[in-house]
Amino acid sequence: MRALLLLPLLFSSAQAADGMWPMDRLPIAPLTEHLGHAPTPVWIAKLQGAAVNLDGSSGSFVSPEGLVLTNHHVVSDCIDRLTSAQDDIATHGFVAGKRQDERPCPGQTARVLVGIDPVQIPAEGPARATALQKLEASCPKSEHCELVSLYGGAVQQRYRYLRFTDVRLVMAPETQAANFGGDDDNFAYPRFAFDFALLRIYHQGKPWKSPHWLRPAAKAPDLGDAVFVPGHPWRTERLLTLAQLQALRDAQMPTEIALAEHEQALLHRYARTGPEAARQALEPINALENGLKARRGELAALKDPEIWAAKAKEEALLRRRAESDEPWLRAEAAAKAQQRLIRELLLMRGPAGSALEDALALAALQMEGQRPSGQRLEAFDGAAVREWQEALAASRPFHPALELERLSGFIARAQAHLGASDPFVRALLAGHAEPQVAARHWLQNSQIGDATQRAAWTALPADRFATLSDPMIQLARSLHPLRRSVMAAYAREVTEPLRANADALARARWRVLGDGSPPDATGTLRLSFGRHAEVALGGVRQPWFTTLEGLWARADGFAGKPPFDLAPRLAALRKTLPGATVLNSINTADIIGGNSGSPAVNAQGDWVGVVFDGNLDSLAGRFAFDERGNRAVMVHRDAIRMALRQVYAGGHLAQEMGL
């Protein structure tokens, strides 16, 4: 594998510090102000090489032996897959005393960015398919390549990664310590959570010797100190037109919220049936509620009159000074199509992590694979095929009773929203009157929960796959043409026109505002920066850090009732742990979902904490950034050191990290 080499292009535009900046487009003036000197290629290469993409979330190398620091909630899926009634590491936590005790995370991958190359890919049509095939074919054998579109597609690049599939769990606190306060405290501040975890990346059976890794800061940060956050923010939409934002506000986001609320009620109802059911539903509930709270906050931001007025003012300025109004008119046409199609598209998606989602993916892989490359749905073409195959082959718990409830709920939702006469609903019901009876018909005698069987199905020739008698595969095969029709229409009327229009919109913006502004987040590596700062809550100043003593007080204030009950291990050590230990702290770095697990580093490039959340004001960050109230929340270095050395028998890990 080649060594990391990426020399950045530093923009000279004197932009504000807000923004999520690609590593080859860093803003020199604000960075120099925060660092106290111009950023050097060595400093940038260190942050880039230490940053790890964990299936859309973030982490960082913190030892030369492949040890990765991230969040507990980032590895919650791994924990769920490793947890059983007999070995409940979600409830009790986990620490590997020796390397041989580290547990492989099924399906987990990790990527490290090693290069960025400019490319030109047509927006649509056969030429696009040909160009994508060439991009994939030209990727170095030891690397994984991905097309990245910035500014909606006006700038296109090939990102080259080292990709690892042997990722092992090394340490994780119990869920109650990592997620203290539950959904009540999620996206809130003050916070009191030990939301961190450790993984180790292996290559060819040995720990990966990363050439870049982060050391802990020798000194804890002070109020006002600069902080830098390299991570993988998933998505922002700050550059969308008003018409596109309106489609999100009026159609897409309300539908997403309604569907999530239905699934939330279903999961909680199942969890109340008994302790084992509650254990099975814990990870799906936590993941769903995290996303649901974020979506509600984002929708509230789009309904905020001040934010909307600012967006309208900016667009009016751009359109007034543009050479033509055509780019906005084309965006409006695509947005109208989005409003018409998005509801049905969302209703046809299987619940995340469900057996139905697996079956639909299997059918899509096989049935799209019969088409020539370039005529397939993009989500099931090119490099995405291998990623789907690996994900489907990964082992994970299968709980028949939970799957029955989730599939029943999905059928009921589709029936309620699309109507009993809709072909999609008729296929789901299969002649049965009740969703639960239909769900039992499909799940009974299916092997969809067997990872070995799923892997075998992905490798079958298309003609043999078409003859499978497994009920869930038969269901998915009957649903795919119906789903494909809507997905293809969405690509044809929304995605492709917006991609083709991106260059004109971007150039109109650059003509008025300059070309030094950061692109929207795309799930790729970005650098954000800010300062450790206080925040006002309801007009009342809040300190920029919380302490262990504050955790005790918050638990006592709710009489230790869930979700404010202390993890038993912490409760037992309450009298011996130093109450003044800093637990969580906040800063003004611009972050969003996907930044979970990002290291927070000082000007020397040493880590001072790990980002795990934002406050409520940060939820507007999908569309706009306001430093007055937007805060990133991190687990402090001192809390991690105390936890490893005094709570979790992880002193050997603290020593490896230099803590």
C-alpha positions as CSV (number, residue, x, y, z in Angstrom):
1,M,0.0,0.0,0.0
2,R,1.3,3.4,-1.0
3,A,2.2,6.0,1.6
4,L,-0.2,8.9,2.1
5,L,0.6,11.9,0.0
6,L,-1.8,14.9,-0.5
7,L,-0.6,18.4,-0.8
8,P,-3.4,20.9,-0.1
9,L,-4.5,23.8,-2.2
10,L,-5.0,26.6,0.4
11,F,-7.7,29.1,-0.5
12,S,-6.5,32.7,0.0
13,S,-10.1,33.9,0.4
14,A,-10.5,35.4,3.9
15,Q,-13.6,33.4,4.8
16,A,-15.1,33.0,8.2
17,A,-14.1,30.0,10.3
18,D,-17.4,28.3,9.8
19,G,-17.7,25.5,7.3
20,M,-16.6,22.0,6.7
21,W,-13.5,22.3,4.5
22,P,-12.0,19.6,2.2
23,M,-8.4,18.8,3.0
24,D,-7.3,20.1,-0.4
25,R,-9.3,23.4,-0.1
26,L,-8.4,24.7,3.3
27,P,-8.9,28.5,4.0
28,I,-5.5,29.9,4.8
29,A,-6.5,33.1,6.6
30,P,-8.9,31.7,9.3
31,L,-6.6,28.7,9.8
32,T,-3.6,30.9,10.3
33,E,-5.5,33.0,12.9
34,H,-6.5,29.9,14.8
35,L,-3.2,28.1,14.6
36,G,-1.0,31.2,15.2
37,H,0.9,30.3,12.0
38,A,0.2,29.2,8.5
39,P,-0.8,25.5,8.3
40,T,2.0,23.3,7.1
41,P,1.7,20.3,4.8
42,V,3.1,18.1,7.6
43,W,0.3,19.3,10.0
44,I,-2.4,18.7,7.4
45,A,-1.0,15.3,6.4
46,K,-1.0,14.2,10.1
47,L,-4.7,15.1,10.5
48,Q,-5.7,13.5,7.2
49,G,-3.7,10.3,7.8
50,A,-5.0,9.9,11.3
51,A,-8.7,10.4,10.4
52,V,-10.7,7.2,9.9
53,N,-14.0,6.8,8.1
54,L,-16.1,4.2,9.9
55,D,-19.0,3.4,7.6
56,G,-20.1,7.0,7.5
57,S,-19.0,8.0,11.0
58,S,-15.6,9.1,12.2
59,G,-12.6,8.0,14.3
60,S,-8.9,8.5,14.6
61,F,-5.7,6.5,15.1
62,V,-4.5,7.1,18.6
63,S,-1.5,4.6,18.7
64,P,1.0,3.3,16.2
65,E,-0.7,-0.1,16.6
66,G,-3.9,0.6,14.7
67,L,-5.9,1.6,17.8
68,V,-8.9,3.9,16.8
69,L,-10.8,6.2,19.2
70,T,-14.4,6.8,18.3
71,N,-17.8,7.0,20.0
72,H,-19.8,4.2,21.7
73,H,-22.8,5.0,19.5
74,V,-20.7,4.7,16.4
75,V,-19.9,1.1,17.3
76,S,-23.3,0.3,18.7
77,D,-24.2,-1.8,15.7
78,C,-21.0,-3.9,16.3
79,I,-21.9,-4.2,20.0
80,D,-25.4,-5.3,19.1
81,R,-24.1,-8.0,16.8
82,L,-21.7,-9.2,19.4
83,T,-24.2,-9.1,22.3
84,S,-26.4,-12.0,23.3
85,A,-28.5,-12.9,26.3
86,Q,-25.6,-15.0,27.5
87,D,-22.9,-12.3,26.8
88,D,-24.6,-8.9,27.2
89,I,-21.8,-6.5,26.5
90,A,-24.2,-3.7,25.8
91,T,-25.3,-3.9,29.4
92,H,-22.0,-4.7,31.0
93,G,-19.4,-3.1,28.7
94,F,-16.4,-4.7,27.2
95,V,-12.6,-4.5,27.6
96,A,-10.1,-6.8,25.8
97,G,-7.4,-7.6,28.2
98,K,-5.2,-9.0,25.4
99,R,-5.0,-8.6,21.7
100,Q,-6.4,-12.1,21.2
101,D,-9.5,-11.0,23.2
102,E,-10.4,-8.3,20.7
103,R,-13.6,-9.2,18.9
104,P,-14.1,-8.8,15.1
105,C,-17.0,-6.4,14.3
106,P,-19.1,-8.2,11.6
107,G,-19.5,-6.1,8.5
108,Q,-17.6,-3.1,9.8
109,T,-15.2,-1.4,7.4
110,A,-12.7,1.4,7.8
111,R,-11.2,3.8,5.3
112,V,-8.3,6.2,5.3
113,L,-8.0,8.9,2.6
114,V,-4.7,8.8,0.7
115,G,-5.3,10.9,-2.3
116,I,-7.6,13.2,-4.3
117,D,-7.5,13.5,-8.1
118,P,-9.5,15.8,-10.3
119,V,-11.8,14.1,-12.8
120,Q,-14.5,15.0,-15.3
121,I,-17.6,12.8,-15.3
122,P,-20.7,13.7,-17.4
123,A,-23.8,14.4,-15.4
124,E,-26.0,11.7,-17.1
125,G,-26.4,9.3,-20.0
126,P,-24.2,6.5,-21.4
127,A,-21.2,8.8,-21.3
128,R,-21.5,9.0,-17.5
129,A,-21.7,5.2,-17.2
130,T,-18.6,4.8,-19.4
131,A,-16.6,7.4,-17.4
132,L,-17.6,5.8,-14.1
133,Q,-16.4,2.4,-15.4
134,K,-13.1,3.9,-16.4
135,L,-12.7,5.6,-13.0
136,E,-13.2,2.3,-11.2
137,A,-10.9,0.4,-13.6
138,S,-8.1,2.9,-13.1
139,C,-8.2,2.7,-9.3
140,P,-4.9,1.3,-8.0
141,K,-5.3,-2.3,-6.9
142,S,-4.4,-1.6,-3.3
143,E,-6.9,1.2,-3.0
144,H,-10.6,1.8,-3.0
145,C,-11.8,4.7,-5.2
146,E,-14.9,6.8,-5.0
147,L,-16.4,9.7,-7.1
148,V,-17.0,12.8,-5.0
149,S,-19.1,15.6,-6.3
150,L,-18.7,19.0,-4.6
151,Y,-20.9,22.1,-5.1
152,G,-23.7,19.8,-6.3
153,G,-21.4,18.4,-9.0
154,A,-19.7,21.5,-10.3
155,V,-16.4,20.1,-9.0
156,Q,-15.7,16.4,-9.3
157,Q,-12.9,14.4,-7.8
158,R,-11.7,10.9,-7.3
159,Y,-11.0,10.1,-3.6
160,R,-8.6,7.2,-3.1
161,Y,-8.7,5.2,0.2
162,L,-7.0,2.4,2.0
163,R,-9.9,0.2,2.9
164,F,-9.9,-2.3,5.8
165,T,-12.5,-5.0,6.6
166,D,-10.9,-6.5,9.7
167,V,-12.0,-4.1,12.5
168,R,-12.2,-5.4,16.0
169,L,-13.8,-4.1,19.2
170,V,-11.2,-3.3,21.9
171,M,-13.2,-1.4,24.5
172,A,-16.7,0.0,25.1
173,P,-18.4,1.3,28.2
174,E,-21.8,-0.1,29.1
175,T,-24.6,1.6,27.1
176,Q,-26.0,3.3,30.2
177,A,-22.7,5.1,30.9
178,A,-22.3,6.1,27.2
179,N,-25.9,7.1,26.7
180,F,-26.7,8.6,30.1
181,G,-29.9,10.6,29.8
182,G,-31.1,8.8,26.7
183,D,-33.2,10.6,24.2
184,D,-33.9,13.3,26.8
185,D,-30.3,14.5,26.8
186,N,-29.6,13.7,23.1
187,F,-28.7,16.9,21.2
188,A,-28.6,18.8,24.4
189,Y,-26.1,20.5,26.7
190,P,-25.0,20.2,29.5
191,R,-24.2,16.6,28.9
192,F,-22.8,13.8,31.1
193,A,-21.9,10.9,28.8
194,F,-19.0,8.5,28.5
195,D,-19.7,8.2,24.8
196,F,-16.4,6.8,23.6
197,A,-15.0,3.4,22.4
198,L,-11.9,1.9,21.0
199,L,-11.4,-0.3,17.9
200,R,-8.4,-1.8,16.3
201,I,-7.8,-2.1,12.6
202,Y,-6.0,-5.2,11.3
203,H,-4.4,-5.9,8.0
204,Q,-3.4,-9.4,7.0
205,G,-4.0,-10.6,10.5
206,K,-1.8,-8.0,12.2
207,P,-2.6,-4.5,13.7
208,W,-2.3,-1.9,11.0
209,K,0.8,0.3,11.5
210,S,-0.5,3.7,10.6
211,P,2.1,6.2,9.6
212,H,0.0,8.9,11.2
213,W,-1.6,8.8,14.6
214,L,-2.6,11.3,17.3
215,R,-1.1,11.7,20.7
216,P,-3.1,13.0,23.7
217,A,-2.5,16.7,24.5
218,A,0.0,17.2,27.3
219,K,-2.2,20.0,28.6
220,A,-6.0,20.2,28.8
221,P,-7.6,23.0,26.8
222,D,-8.6,26.3,28.3
223,L,-11.6,28.5,27.5
224,G,-10.9,30.3,24.2
225,D,-8.3,27.9,22.9
226,A,-8.5,26.9,19.3
227,V,-9.8,23.5,18.4
228,F,-9.7,21.6,15.1
229,V,-12.0,18.7,14.1
230,P,-11.1,16.4,11.2
231,G,-14.0,14.1,10.5
232,H,-16.6,12.9,8.0
233,P,-19.7,15.1,8.2
234,W,-22.4,13.3,6.3
235,R,-24.6,15.9,4.6
236,T,-25.4,19.6,4.7
237,E,-27.7,21.4,2.3
238,R,-26.6,25.0,2.8
239,L,-26.2,25.7,-1.0
240,L,-29.7,24.5,-2.1
241,T,-32.1,26.8,-3.8
242,L,-35.3,27.9,-2.1
243,A,-37.3,25.6,-4.3
244,Q,-35.2,22.6,-3.2
245,L,-35.4,23.6,0.5
246,Q,-39.2,23.9,0.1
247,A,-39.4,20.3,-1.2
248,L,-37.5,19.2,1.9
249,R,-39.6,21.3,4.2
250,D,-43.1,20.5,2.8
251,A,-42.7,16.9,1.5
252,Q,-39.6,14.9,2.3
253,M,-38.9,15.7,5.9
254,P,-42.5,15.5,7.2
255,T,-42.7,12.1,5.5
256,E,-39.4,10.9,7.0
257,I,-40.6,12.0,10.5
258,A,-44.0,10.4,10.2
259,L,-42.5,7.1,9.2
260,A,-39.9,7.2,11.9
261,E,-42.5,8.0,14.6
262,H,-44.5,5.0,13.5
263,E,-41.4,2.7,13.7
264,Q,-40.5,4.3,17.1
265,A,-43.9,3.4,18.5
266,L,-43.7,-0.1,17.1
267,L,-40.3,-0.7,18.6
268,H,-41.2,0.6,22.0
269,R,-44.4,-1.5,22.0
270,Y,-42.3,-4.6,21.3
271,A,-39.7,-3.7,24.0
272,R,-42.4,-3.6,26.6
273,T,-43.2,-7.2,26.1
274,G,-40.3,-8.4,28.2
275,P,-36.6,-8.0,29.2
276,E,-35.3,-10.0,26.3
277,A,-37.4,-8.0,23.9
278,A,-36.2,-4.8,25.4
279,R,-32.6,-6.0,24.9
280,Q,-33.3,-6.9,21.3
281,A,-34.9,-3.5,20.5
282,L,-32.3,-1.3,22.4
283,E,-30.0,-0.6,19.5
284,P,-32.7,-0.1,16.8
285,I,-34.5,2.3,19.2
286,N,-31.4,4.3,20.0
287,A,-30.4,4.6,16.4
288,L,-33.9,5.6,15.3
289,E,-34.4,8.1,18.0
290,N,-31.1,9.8,17.4
291,G,-32.1,10.3,13.7
292,L,-35.6,11.3,14.5
293,K,-34.6,14.0,17.0
294,A,-32.2,15.4,14.4
295,R,-34.8,15.4,11.7
296,R,-37.3,17.3,13.9
297,G,-34.7,19.9,14.7
298,E,-33.8,20.3,11.1
299,L,-37.4,20.7,10.0
300,A,-37.8,23.3,12.8
301,A,-34.8,25.2,11.3
302,L,-36.4,25.2,7.9
303,K,-39.6,26.7,9.4
304,D,-37.6,29.4,11.3
305,P,-38.6,32.7,9.7
306,E,-35.2,34.2,10.3
307,I,-33.4,31.4,8.5
308,W,-35.8,31.4,5.6
309,A,-35.6,35.1,5.2
310,A,-31.8,35.0,5.1
311,K,-32.0,32.2,2.5
312,A,-34.5,34.2,0.4
313,K,-32.4,37.4,0.6
314,E,-29.3,35.5,-0.6
315,E,-31.1,33.9,-3.4
316,A,-32.7,37.1,-4.5
317,L,-29.2,38.7,-4.7
318,L,-27.8,35.8,-6.7
319,R,-30.7,35.8,-9.2
320,R,-30.6,39.5,-9.6
321,R,-26.9,39.5,-10.5
322,A,-26.9,36.3,-12.5
323,E,-26.6,36.2,-16.3
324,S,-29.7,34.1,-16.6
325,D,-32.5,32.8,-14.4
326,E,-32.5,29.4,-16.0
327,P,-30.5,27.6,-13.3
328,W,-33.1,28.4,-10.7
329,L,-36.0,27.6,-13.0
330,R,-34.4,24.1,-13.7
331,A,-34.0,23.6,-10.0
332,E,-37.6,24.5,-9.4
333,A,-38.7,21.9,-12.0
334,A,-36.7,19.2,-10.3
335,A,-38.0,20.3,-6.8
336,K,-41.6,19.9,-8.0
337,A,-40.8,16.4,-9.2
338,Q,-39.2,15.7,-5.9
339,Q,-42.3,16.8,-4.0
340,R,-44.4,14.5,-6.3
341,L,-42.2,11.4,-6.0
342,I,-40.5,11.5,-2.6
343,R,-43.4,10.2,-0.5
344,E,-43.8,7.0,-2.4
345,L,-40.0,6.5,-2.6
346,L,-39.7,6.7,1.1
347,L,-42.6,4.4,1.8
348,M,-41.0,1.7,-0.3
349,R,-37.8,1.6,1.7
350,G,-37.4,-1.2,4.2
351,P,-36.8,-0.3,7.8
352,A,-33.1,0.2,8.5
353,G,-31.4,-3.0,9.7
354,S,-34.4,-5.2,9.1
355,A,-34.8,-8.5,7.3
356,L,-36.9,-6.7,4.6
357,E,-34.1,-4.3,3.9
358,D,-31.7,-7.2,3.4
359,A,-34.1,-9.0,1.1
360,L,-34.8,-5.9,-1.0
361,A,-31.0,-5.3,-1.3
362,L,-30.5,-8.9,-2.5
363,A,-33.2,-8.7,-5.1
364,A,-31.9,-5.3,-6.3
365,L,-28.3,-6.6,-6.6
366,Q,-29.3,-9.7,-8.6
367,M,-32.0,-8.1,-10.8
368,E,-30.0,-4.9,-11.5
369,G,-27.0,-7.2,-12.2
370,Q,-28.8,-8.6,-15.3
371,R,-28.7,-5.2,-16.9
372,P,-25.6,-3.7,-18.5
373,S,-23.5,-1.6,-16.3
374,G,-24.6,2.0,-16.7
375,Q,-28.2,1.0,-17.1
376,R,-28.5,-0.1,-13.5
377,L,-29.6,2.0,-10.6
378,E,-26.5,3.8,-9.4
379,A,-26.9,2.4,-5.9
380,F,-26.4,-1.1,-7.2
381,D,-23.7,-0.6,-9.8
382,G,-19.9,-0.3,-9.8
383,A,-18.0,-0.3,-6.5
384,A,-21.4,-0.3,-4.6
385,V,-21.9,-3.9,-5.6
386,R,-19.0,-5.2,-3.5
387,E,-20.0,-3.1,-0.5
388,W,-23.5,-4.5,-0.6
389,Q,-22.2,-8.0,-0.9
390,E,-19.9,-7.5,2.2
391,A,-22.7,-6.0,4.2
392,L,-25.2,-8.7,3.4
393,A,-22.6,-11.4,4.3
394,A,-21.9,-9.9,7.7
395,S,-23.3,-11.8,10.7
396,R,-25.7,-10.1,13.0
397,P,-28.5,-11.2,15.4
398,F,-31.8,-12.2,13.9
399,H,-34.8,-12.0,16.2
400,P,-37.8,-13.6,14.5
401,A,-40.4,-12.0,16.8
402,L,-38.9,-8.5,16.3
403,E,-38.7,-9.0,12.6
404,L,-42.4,-10.0,12.5
405,E,-43.4,-6.8,14.2
406,R,-41.2,-4.7,11.9
407,L,-42.5,-6.3,8.7
408,S,-46.1,-6.1,10.0
409,G,-45.6,-2.4,10.7
410,F,-44.1,-1.8,7.3
411,I,-47.0,-3.4,5.5
412,A,-49.5,-1.5,7.7
413,R,-47.8,1.8,6.9
414,A,-47.8,1.1,3.2
415,Q,-51.4,0.1,3.3
416,A,-52.4,3.2,5.2
417,H,-50.5,5.6,2.9
418,L,-50.7,4.0,-0.5
419,G,-54.1,2.3,-0.2
420,A,-55.1,-1.4,-0.3
421,S,-55.4,-1.4,-4.1
422,D,-51.8,-0.2,-4.8
423,P,-49.8,-2.8,-6.6
424,F,-47.0,-2.5,-4.0
425,V,-49.4,-3.1,-1.1
426,R,-51.1,-6.0,-2.9
427,A,-47.8,-7.7,-3.4
428,L,-47.0,-7.2,0.3
429,L,-50.3,-8.5,1.5
430,A,-50.2,-11.5,-0.8
431,G,-54.0,-12.0,-0.6
432,H,-54.1,-11.7,3.2
433,A,-56.4,-9.2,4.9
434,E,-54.1,-8.5,7.9
435,P,-50.5,-7.2,7.8
436,Q,-49.4,-9.5,10.6
437,V,-50.7,-12.5,8.8
438,A,-49.0,-11.5,5.6
439,A,-45.7,-10.8,7.5
440,R,-45.8,-14.2,9.1
441,H,-46.4,-15.8,5.7
442,W,-43.2,-14.1,4.3
443,L,-41.0,-14.7,7.3
444,Q,-42.0,-18.2,8.2
445,N,-39.6,-20.7,6.7
446,S,-37.3,-17.9,5.3
447,Q,-33.6,-18.1,5.7
448,I,-33.0,-14.4,5.3
449,G,-31.6,-14.2,8.9
450,D,-28.8,-16.6,8.0
451,A,-25.7,-14.6,7.0
452,T,-24.1,-17.6,5.3
453,Q,-27.2,-18.1,3.2
454,R,-27.3,-14.4,2.3
455,A,-23.7,-14.5,1.1
456,A,-24.5,-17.6,-1.0
457,W,-27.5,-15.8,-2.5
458,T,-25.4,-12.9,-3.6
459,A,-23.1,-15.2,-5.5
460,L,-25.8,-17.1,-7.3
461,P,-26.2,-16.8,-11.1
462,A,-29.3,-14.6,-11.9
463,D,-31.2,-17.5,-13.4
464,R,-30.8,-19.6,-10.2
465,F,-31.7,-16.7,-8.0
466,A,-34.9,-16.2,-9.9
467,T,-36.0,-19.8,-9.0
468,L,-35.4,-19.5,-5.3
469,S,-38.4,-20.6,-3.2
470,D,-37.4,-18.7,-0.1
471,P,-40.5,-16.5,0.8
472,M,-38.6,-13.3,1.6
473,I,-36.7,-13.5,-1.6
474,Q,-39.9,-14.1,-3.6
475,L,-41.4,-11.1,-1.9
476,A,-38.4,-8.9,-2.7
477,R,-38.3,-10.0,-6.3
478,S,-42.0,-9.1,-6.7
479,L,-41.4,-5.7,-5.1
480,H,-38.2,-4.7,-7.0
481,P,-39.8,-3.8,-10.3
482,L,-42.3,-1.5,-8.5
483,R,-39.6,0.1,-6.4
484,R,-37.3,0.4,-9.5
485,S,-40.0,2.3,-11.4
486,V,-40.1,5.0,-8.7
487,M,-36.4,5.1,-8.1
488,A,-35.6,5.4,-11.8
489,A,-38.2,8.2,-12.1
490,Y,-36.6,10.0,-9.2
491,A,-33.2,9.7,-10.8
492,R,-34.5,10.9,-14.2
493,E,-36.6,13.8,-12.9
494,V,-34.7,14.9,-9.8
495,T,-31.1,13.6,-9.3
496,E,-29.8,13.8,-12.9
497,P,-31.3,17.3,-13.7
498,L,-29.9,18.7,-10.5
499,R,-26.5,17.2,-11.2
500,A,-26.6,18.6,-14.8
501,N,-27.6,22.0,-13.4
502,A,-25.0,22.1,-10.6
503,D,-22.2,23.8,-12.6
504,A,-24.5,26.7,-13.7
505,L,-25.7,27.3,-10.1
506,A,-22.2,27.1,-8.6
507,R,-20.8,29.5,-11.2
508,A,-23.6,32.0,-10.5
509,R,-22.9,31.8,-6.8
510,W,-19.1,32.2,-7.3
511,R,-19.6,35.2,-9.6
512,V,-21.4,37.1,-6.8
513,L,-19.9,35.6,-3.6
514,G,-16.5,34.4,-4.7
515,D,-15.2,30.8,-4.9
516,G,-13.7,30.5,-1.5
517,S,-16.7,29.2,0.3
518,P,-16.8,25.6,1.5
519,P,-18.9,23.0,-0.4
520,D,-21.7,21.2,1.3
521,A,-20.7,18.2,3.3
522,T,-20.7,14.9,1.4
523,G,-19.6,12.3,3.9
524,T,-16.0,12.8,2.9
525,L,-13.1,14.0,5.1
526,R,-13.4,17.7,6.2
527,L,-11.7,20.0,8.7
528,S,-13.8,22.2,10.9
529,F,-12.3,24.6,13.5
530,G,-13.4,26.9,16.2
531,R,-12.7,27.6,19.9
532,H,-13.7,26.2,23.3
533,A,-16.5,28.4,24.3
534,E,-19.5,28.9,26.7
535,V,-23.1,29.0,25.5
536,A,-26.3,30.6,26.6
537,L,-29.3,28.5,27.3
538,G,-32.5,30.5,27.6
539,G,-30.5,33.6,28.2
540,V,-28.5,31.9,31.0
541,R,-24.7,31.4,30.6
542,Q,-23.6,27.8,30.7
543,P,-20.0,26.7,31.5
544,W,-18.1,25.2,28.7
545,F,-17.5,21.9,30.5
546,T,-19.3,19.5,32.8
547,T,-17.8,17.3,35.5
548,L,-18.3,13.9,37.1
549,E,-19.8,15.7,40.1
550,G,-22.4,17.1,37.7
551,L,-23.2,13.6,36.6
552,W,-24.0,12.6,40.2
553,A,-26.1,15.6,40.6
554,R,-28.1,15.0,37.5
555,A,-28.8,11.4,38.4
556,D,-29.8,12.5,41.9
557,G,-32.1,15.2,40.5
558,F,-34.2,12.5,38.8
559,A,-33.9,10.1,41.7
560,G,-31.8,7.7,39.6
561,K,-34.8,6.8,37.4
562,P,-34.2,5.8,33.8
563,P,-32.8,7.2,31.6
564,F,-31.0,9.1,34.4
565,D,-29.9,6.0,36.3
566,L,-26.2,5.6,36.8
567,A,-24.4,2.6,35.3
568,P,-23.9,0.2,38.3
569,R,-20.1,0.2,37.8
570,L,-20.0,4.0,38.1
571,A,-22.5,4.0,41.1
572,A,-20.2,1.6,42.9
573,L,-17.2,3.9,42.4
574,R,-19.0,7.2,43.2
575,K,-17.2,7.8,46.5
576,T,-13.7,7.1,45.1
577,L,-13.7,8.8,41.7
578,P,-12.5,12.5,41.6
579,G,-15.7,14.5,41.2
580,A,-13.9,17.5,39.6
581,T,-12.9,15.4,36.6
582,V,-14.0,17.1,33.4
583,L,-16.5,14.8,31.6
584,N,-17.8,16.7,28.5
585,S,-17.1,20.1,27.0
586,I,-18.2,22.2,24.1
587,N,-16.7,24.2,21.3
588,T,-17.7,26.3,18.2
589,A,-16.5,23.9,15.5
590,D,-19.0,23.4,12.7
591,I,-20.1,19.8,12.9
592,I,-23.1,17.6,11.9
593,G,-24.1,13.9,11.7
594,G,-21.1,11.9,10.5
595,N,-18.7,13.9,12.7
596,S,-19.5,11.5,15.5
597,G,-16.2,10.0,16.6
598,S,-14.1,12.8,15.2
599,P,-11.1,13.8,17.2
600,A,-10.9,17.3,18.6
601,V,-7.3,18.4,18.4
602,N,-5.3,21.4,19.5
603,A,-3.0,23.6,17.4
604,Q,-0.2,21.0,17.8
605,G,-2.4,18.3,16.4
606,D,-2.8,16.5,19.7
607,W,-6.2,15.2,20.7
608,V,-8.1,16.8,23.6
609,G,-11.3,14.9,23.2
610,V,-13.7,13.0,20.9
611,V,-16.8,14.7,19.4
612,F,-20.0,12.8,20.1
613,D,-22.9,15.3,19.6
614,G,-24.1,18.8,19.0
615,N,-26.5,20.9,21.0
616,L,-30.1,21.6,19.9
617,D,-28.9,24.8,18.0
618,S,-26.5,22.6,16.0
619,L,-29.5,20.8,14.3
620,A,-30.0,23.9,12.1
621,G,-26.4,23.3,10.8
622,R,-27.8,21.2,8.0
623,F,-28.9,24.4,6.4
624,A,-27.0,27.3,8.2
625,F,-24.4,27.9,10.8
626,D,-24.7,30.4,13.6
627,E,-21.7,30.5,16.0
628,R,-23.7,32.3,18.6
629,G,-25.5,29.1,19.7
630,N,-24.1,26.2,17.6
631,R,-21.9,24.0,19.7
632,A,-20.1,20.7,19.2
633,V,-20.0,18.4,22.3
634,M,-17.1,16.2,23.1
635,V,-16.0,13.6,25.7
636,H,-13.0,15.3,27.3
637,R,-9.5,13.7,27.4
638,D,-9.5,13.6,31.2
639,A,-12.8,11.6,31.3
640,I,-11.3,9.0,28.9
641,R,-8.1,8.7,30.9
642,M,-10.1,8.3,34.2
643,A,-12.5,5.8,32.7
644,L,-9.7,3.6,31.3
645,R,-7.5,3.8,34.4
646,Q,-10.0,3.8,37.2
647,V,-13.3,2.4,36.0
648,Y,-12.8,-0.2,33.2
649,A,-9.6,-2.0,33.8
650,G,-8.2,-0.5,30.7
651,G,-4.9,0.8,32.0
652,H,-3.0,-1.1,29.3
653,L,-5.0,0.8,26.7
654,A,-4.4,4.1,28.4
655,Q,-0.7,3.3,28.4
656,E,-0.7,2.4,24.7
657,M,-2.4,5.7,23.9
658,G,0.0,7.7,26.1
659,L,-2.7,8.8,28.5
